[in-house]
Amino acid sequence: MARDPDALVYSTDGSHLPGDLVPSRTRLRLRLDAKGRRGKSVTVVFDLPPHPTYFEGLLKQLKAHCGAGGTFKDGALELQGDQRDKVQAYLERLGFPVVRAGG
């Protein structure tokens, strides 16, 4: 059996994912976490669909909006400090339904 020379073998840029991300159909979960961070609180947006390039760009926008540092780690967005209100308002303005998790 001949192999297709143009077949995608491995990709990390998200171009292999089907279709574009539709914010109104993508529910995001938000929580405040301090475990394993020496008592420092971190706002975490999790349950993200597998679309890393989109969420890396979104993280950059959120960091600028909140004036805080952050990272994209283990399929979740993490922002330094308690930014839940700002993050939820920003994501809802973009059209994402946001559910707060935890207490």
MODELLER restraints for C-alpha pairs under 7 A, 6 or more apart:
rsr = mdl.restraints
at = mdl.atoms
rsr.add(forms.Gaussian(group=physical.xy_distance, feature=features.Distance(at['CA:13:A'], at['CA:53:A']), mean=6.36, stdev=0.5))
rsr.add(forms.Gaussian(group=physical.xy_distance, feature=features.Distance(at['CA:14:A'], at['CA:51:A']), mean=5.87, stdev=0.5))
rsr.add(forms.Gaussian(group=physical.xy_distance, feature=features.Distance(at['CA:14:A'], at['CA:52:A']), mean=6.40, stdev=0.5))
rsr.add(forms.Gaussian(group=physical.xy_distance, feature=features.Distance(at['CA:14:A'], at['CA:53:A']), mean=6.25, stdev=0.5))
rsr.add(forms.Gaussian(group=physical.xy_distance, feature=features.Distance(at['CA:23:A'], at['CA:95:A']), mean=5.35, stdev=0.5))
rsr.add(forms.Gaussian(group=physical.xy_distance, feature=features.Distance(at['CA:23:A'], at['CA:96:A']), mean=4.77, stdev=0.5))
rsr.add(forms.Gaussian(group=physical.xy_distance, feature=features.Distance(at['CA:24:A'], at['CA:95:A']), mean=5.34, stdev=0.5))
rsr.add(forms.Gaussian(group=physical.xy_distance, feature=features.Distance(at['CA:24:A'], at['CA:96:A']), mean=5.26, stdev=0.5))
rsr.add(forms.Gaussian(group=physical.xy_distance, feature=features.Distance(at['CA:24:A'], at['CA:97:A']), mean=6.55, stdev=0.5))
rsr.add(forms.Gaussian(group=physical.xy_distance, feature=features.Distance(at['CA:26:A'], at['CA:96:A']), mean=6.18, stdev=0.5))
rsr.add(forms.Gaussian(group=physical.xy_distance, feature=features.Distance(at['CA:26:A'], at['CA:97:A']), mean=6.90, stdev=0.5))
rsr.add(forms.Gaussian(group=physical.xy_distance, feature=features.Distance(at['CA:27:A'], at['CA:96:A']), mean=6.20, stdev=0.5))
rsr.add(forms.Gaussian(group=physical.xy_distance, feature=features.Distance(at['CA:27:A'], at['CA:97:A']), mean=5.02, stdev=0.5))
rsr.add(forms.Gaussian(group=physical.xy_distance, feature=features.Distance(at['CA:27:A'], at['CA:98:A']), mean=5.89, stdev=0.5))
rsr.add(forms.Gaussian(group=physical.xy_distance, feature=features.Distance(at['CA:28:A'], at['CA:45:A']), mean=6.68, stdev=0.5))
rsr.add(forms.Gaussian(group=physical.xy_distance, feature=features.Distance(at['CA:28:A'], at['CA:46:A']), mean=6.38, stdev=0.5))
rsr.add(forms.Gaussian(group=physical.xy_distance, feature=features.Distance(at['CA:28:A'], at['CA:47:A']), mean=6.01, stdev=0.5))
rsr.add(forms.Gaussian(group=physical.xy_distance, feature=features.Distance(at['CA:28:A'], at['CA:48:A']), mean=6.37, stdev=0.5))
rsr.add(forms.Gaussian(group=physical.xy_distance, feature=features.Distance(at['CA:28:A'], at['CA:96:A']), mean=6.90, stdev=0.5))
rsr.add(forms.Gaussian(group=physical.xy_distance, feature=features.Distance(at['CA:28:A'], at['CA:97:A']), mean=6.38, stdev=0.5))
rsr.add(forms.Gaussian(group=physical.xy_distance, feature=features.Distance(at['CA:28:A'], at['CA:98:A']), mean=4.98, stdev=0.5))
rsr.add(forms.Gaussian(group=physical.xy_distance, feature=features.Distance(at['CA:28:A'], at['CA:99:A']), mean=6.35, stdev=0.5))
rsr.add(forms.Gaussian(group=physical.xy_distance, feature=features.Distance(at['CA:29:A'], at['CA:45:A']), mean=5.61, stdev=0.5))
rsr.add(forms.Gaussian(group=physical.xy_distance, feature=features.Distance(at['CA:29:A'], at['CA:46:A']), mean=5.33, stdev=0.5))
rsr.add(forms.Gaussian(group=physical.xy_distance, feature=features.Distance(at['CA:29:A'], at['CA:47:A']), mean=6.11, stdev=0.5))
rsr.add(forms.Gaussian(group=physical.xy_distance, feature=features.Distance(at['CA:29:A'], at['CA:98:A']), mean=5.74, stdev=0.5))
rsr.add(forms.Gaussian(group=physical.xy_distance, feature=features.Distance(at['CA:29:A'], at['CA:99:A']), mean=4.87, stdev=0.5))
rsr.add(forms.Gaussian(group=physical.xy_distance, feature=features.Distance(at['CA:29:A'], at['CA:100:A']), mean=5.73, stdev=0.5))
rsr.add(forms.Gaussian(group=physical.xy_distance, feature=features.Distance(at['CA:29:A'], at['CA:101:A']), mean=6.31, stdev=0.5))
rsr.add(forms.Gaussian(group=physical.xy_distance, feature=features.Distance(at['CA:30:A'], at['CA:44:A']), mean=5.71, stdev=0.5))
rsr.add(forms.Gaussian(group=physical.xy_distance, feature=features.Distance(at['CA:30:A'], at['CA:45:A']), mean=4.57, stdev=0.5))
rsr.add(forms.Gaussian(group=physical.xy_distance, feature=features.Distance(at['CA:30:A'], at['CA:46:A']), mean=6.36, stdev=0.5))
rsr.add(forms.Gaussian(group=physical.xy_distance, feature=features.Distance(at['CA:30:A'], at['CA:98:A']), mean=6.95, stdev=0.5))
rsr.add(forms.Gaussian(group=physical.xy_distance, feature=features.Distance(at['CA:30:A'], at['CA:99:A']), mean=6.16, stdev=0.5))
rsr.add(forms.Gaussian(group=physical.xy_distance, feature=features.Distance(at['CA:30:A'], at['CA:100:A']), mean=4.77, stdev=0.5))
rsr.add(forms.Gaussian(group=physical.xy_distance, feature=features.Distance(at['CA:30:A'], at['CA:101:A']), mean=5.74, stdev=0.5))
rsr.add(forms.Gaussian(group=physical.xy_distance, feature=features.Distance(at['CA:31:A'], at['CA:43:A']), mean=5.91, stdev=0.5))
rsr.add(forms.Gaussian(group=physical.xy_distance, feature=features.Distance(at['CA:31:A'], at['CA:44:A']), mean=5.33, stdev=0.5))
rsr.add(forms.Gaussian(group=physical.xy_distance, feature=features.Distance(at['CA:31:A'], at['CA:45:A']), mean=6.66, stdev=0.5))
rsr.add(forms.Gaussian(group=physical.xy_distance, feature=features.Distance(at['CA:31:A'], at['CA:100:A']), mean=5.92, stdev=0.5))
rsr.add(forms.Gaussian(group=physical.xy_distance, feature=features.Distance(at['CA:31:A'], at['CA:101:A']), mean=5.16, stdev=0.5))
rsr.add(forms.Gaussian(group=physical.xy_distance, feature=features.Distance(at['CA:31:A'], at['CA:102:A']), mean=6.08, stdev=0.5))
rsr.add(forms.Gaussian(group=physical.xy_distance, feature=features.Distance(at['CA:32:A'], at['CA:41:A']), mean=6.58, stdev=0.5))
rsr.add(forms.Gaussian(group=physical.xy_distance, feature=features.Distance(at['CA:32:A'], at['CA:42:A']), mean=5.73, stdev=0.5))
rsr.add(forms.Gaussian(group=physical.xy_distance, feature=features.Distance(at['CA:32:A'], at['CA:43:A']), mean=4.63, stdev=0.5))
rsr.add(forms.Gaussian(group=physical.xy_distance, feature=features.Distance(at['CA:32:A'], at['CA:44:A']), mean=6.09, stdev=0.5))
rsr.add(forms.Gaussian(group=physical.xy_distance, feature=features.Distance(at['CA:32:A'], at['CA:82:A']), mean=6.69, stdev=0.5))
rsr.add(forms.Gaussian(group=physical.xy_distance, feature=features.Distance(at['CA:33:A'], at['CA:41:A']), mean=5.61, stdev=0.5))
rsr.add(forms.Gaussian(group=physical.xy_distance, feature=features.Distance(at['CA:33:A'], at['CA:42:A']), mean=5.22, stdev=0.5))
rsr.add(forms.Gaussian(group=physical.xy_distance, feature=features.Distance(at['CA:33:A'], at['CA:43:A']), mean=6.27, stdev=0.5))
rsr.add(forms.Gaussian(group=physical.xy_distance, feature=features.Distance(at['CA:33:A'], at['CA:44:A']), mean=6.86, stdev=0.5))
rsr.add(forms.Gaussian(group=physical.xy_distance, feature=features.Distance(at['CA:34:A'], at['CA:40:A']), mean=5.55, stdev=0.5))
rsr.add(forms.Gaussian(group=physical.xy_distance, feature=features.Distance(at['CA:34:A'], at['CA:41:A']), mean=4.48, stdev=0.5))
rsr.add(forms.Gaussian(group=physical.xy_distance, feature=features.Distance(at['CA:34:A'], at['CA:42:A']), mean=6.09, stdev=0.5))
rsr.add(forms.Gaussian(group=physical.xy_distance, feature=features.Distance(at['CA:41:A'], at['CA:80:A']), mean=6.77, stdev=0.5))
rsr.add(forms.Gaussian(group=physical.xy_distance, feature=features.Distance(at['CA:41:A'], at['CA:81:A']), mean=5.09, stdev=0.5))
rsr.add(forms.Gaussian(group=physical.xy_distance, feature=features.Distance(at['CA:41:A'], at['CA:82:A']), mean=6.28, stdev=0.5))
rsr.add(forms.Gaussian(group=physical.xy_distance, feature=features.Distance(at['CA:42:A'], at['CA:78:A']), mean=6.33, stdev=0.5))
rsr.add(forms.Gaussian(group=physical.xy_distance, feature=features.Distance(at['CA:42:A'], at['CA:79:A']), mean=5.65, stdev=0.5))
rsr.add(forms.Gaussian(group=physical.xy_distance, feature=features.Distance(at['CA:42:A'], at['CA:80:A']), mean=4.76, stdev=0.5))
rsr.add(forms.Gaussian(group=physical.xy_distance, feature=features.Distance(at['CA:42:A'], at['CA:81:A']), mean=4.87, stdev=0.5))
rsr.add(forms.Gaussian(group=physical.xy_distance, feature=features.Distance(at['CA:42:A'], at['CA:82:A']), mean=6.18, stdev=0.5))
rsr.add(forms.Gaussian(group=physical.xy_distance, feature=features.Distance(at['CA:43:A'], at['CA:78:A']), mean=5.66, stdev=0.5))
rsr.add(forms.Gaussian(group=physical.xy_distance, feature=features.Distance(at['CA:43:A'], at['CA:79:A']), mean=5.09, stdev=0.5))
rsr.add(forms.Gaussian(group=physical.xy_distance, feature=features.Distance(at['CA:43:A'], at['CA:80:A']), mean=6.33, stdev=0.5))
rsr.add(forms.Gaussian(group=physical.xy_distance, feature=features.Distance(at['CA:43:A'], at['CA:81:A']), mean=6.21, stdev=0.5))
rsr.add(forms.Gaussian(group=physical.xy_distance, feature=features.Distance(at['CA:43:A'], at['CA:82:A']), mean=5.66, stdev=0.5))
rsr.add(forms.Gaussian(group=physical.xy_distance, feature=features.Distance(at['CA:43:A'], at['CA:83:A']), mean=5.89, stdev=0.5))
rsr.add(forms.Gaussian(group=physical.xy_distance, feature=features.Distance(at['CA:43:A'], at['CA:84:A']), mean=6.19, stdev=0.5))
rsr.add(forms.Gaussian(group=physical.xy_distance, feature=features.Distance(at['CA:44:A'], at['CA:76:A']), mean=6.64, stdev=0.5))
rsr.add(forms.Gaussian(group=physical.xy_distance, feature=features.Distance(at['CA:44:A'], at['CA:77:A']), mean=5.62, stdev=0.5))
rsr.add(forms.Gaussian(group=physical.xy_distance, feature=features.Distance(at['CA:44:A'], at['CA:78:A']), mean=4.60, stdev=0.5))
rsr.add(forms.Gaussian(group=physical.xy_distance, feature=features.Distance(at['CA:44:A'], at['CA:79:A']), mean=6.50, stdev=0.5))
rsr.add(forms.Gaussian(group=physical.xy_distance, feature=features.Distance(at['CA:45:A'], at['CA:76:A']), mean=5.66, stdev=0.5))
rsr.add(forms.Gaussian(group=physical.xy_distance, feature=features.Distance(at['CA:45:A'], at['CA:77:A']), mean=5.04, stdev=0.5))
rsr.add(forms.Gaussian(group=physical.xy_distance, feature=features.Distance(at['CA:45:A'], at['CA:78:A']), mean=6.54, stdev=0.5))
rsr.add(forms.Gaussian(group=physical.xy_distance, feature=features.Distance(at['CA:46:A'], at['CA:76:A']), mean=4.65, stdev=0.5))
rsr.add(forms.Gaussian(group=physical.xy_distance, feature=features.Distance(at['CA:46:A'], at['CA:77:A']), mean=6.59, stdev=0.5))
rsr.add(forms.Gaussian(group=physical.xy_distance, feature=features.Distance(at['CA:48:A'], at['CA:75:A']), mean=6.46, stdev=0.5))
rsr.add(forms.Gaussian(group=physical.xy_distance, feature=features.Distance(at['CA:48:A'], at['CA:76:A']), mean=6.53, stdev=0.5))
rsr.add(forms.Gaussian(group=physical.xy_distance, feature=features.Distance(at['CA:56:A'], at['CA:72:A']), mean=6.55, stdev=0.5))
rsr.add(forms.Gaussian(group=physical.xy_distance, feature=features.Distance(at['CA:59:A'], at['CA:77:A']), mean=6.61, stdev=0.5))
rsr.add(forms.Gaussian(group=physical.xy_distance, feature=features.Distance(at['CA:62:A'], at['CA:87:A']), mean=6.90, stdev=0.5))
rsr.add(forms.Gaussian(group=physical.xy_distance, feature=features.Distance(at['CA:63:A'], at['CA:69:A']), mean=5.81, stdev=0.5))
rsr.add(forms.Gaussian(group=physical.xy_distance, feature=features.Distance(at['CA:63:A'], at['CA:70:A']), mean=6.46, stdev=0.5))
rsr.add(forms.Gaussian(group=physical.xy_distance, feature=features.Distance(at['CA:66:A'], at['CA:83:A']), mean=6.93, stdev=0.5))
rsr.add(forms.Gaussian(group=physical.xy_distance, feature=features.Distance(at['CA:66:A'], at['CA:86:A']), mean=6.66, stdev=0.5))
rsr.add(forms.Gaussian(group=physical.xy_distance, feature=features.Distance(at['CA:68:A'], at['CA:79:A']), mean=6.55, stdev=0.5))
rsr.add(forms.Gaussian(group=physical.xy_distance, feature=features.Distance(at['CA:68:A'], at['CA:80:A']), mean=5.86, stdev=0.5))
rsr.add(forms.Gaussian(group=physical.xy_distance, feature=features.Distance(at['CA:69:A'], at['CA:79:A']), mean=5.88, stdev=0.5))
rsr.add(forms.Gaussian(group=physical.xy_distance, feature=features.Distance(at['CA:69:A'], at['CA:80:A']), mean=5.58, stdev=0.5))
rsr.add(forms.Gaussian(group=physical.xy_distance, feature=features.Distance(at['CA:70:A'], at['CA:78:A']), mean=5.24, stdev=0.5))
rsr.add(forms.Gaussian(group=physical.xy_distance, feature=features.Distance(at['CA:70:A'], at['CA:79:A']), mean=4.16, stdev=0.5))
rsr.add(forms.Gaussian(group=physical.xy_distance, feature=features.Distance(at['CA:70:A'], at['CA:80:A']), mean=5.77, stdev=0.5))
rsr.add(forms.Gaussian(group=physical.xy_distance, feature=features.Distance(at['CA:71:A'], at['CA:77:A']), mean=6.01, stdev=0.5))
rsr.add(forms.Gaussian(group=physical.xy_distance, feature=features.Distance(at['CA:71:A'], at['CA:78:A']), mean=5.26, stdev=0.5))
rsr.add(forms.Gaussian(group=physical.xy_distance, feature=features.Distance(at['CA:71:A'], at['CA:79:A']), mean=6.69, stdev=0.5))
rsr.add(forms.Gaussian(group=physical.xy_distance, feature=features.Distance(at['CA:72:A'], at['CA:78:A']), mean=6.25, stdev=0.5))
rsr.add(forms.Gaussian(group=physical.xy_distance, feature=features.Distance(at['CA:88:A'], at['CA:98:A']), mean=6.41, stdev=0.5))
rsr.add(forms.Gaussian(group=physical.xy_distance, feature=features.Distance(at['CA:92:A'], at['CA:98:A']), mean=6.71, stdev=0.5))
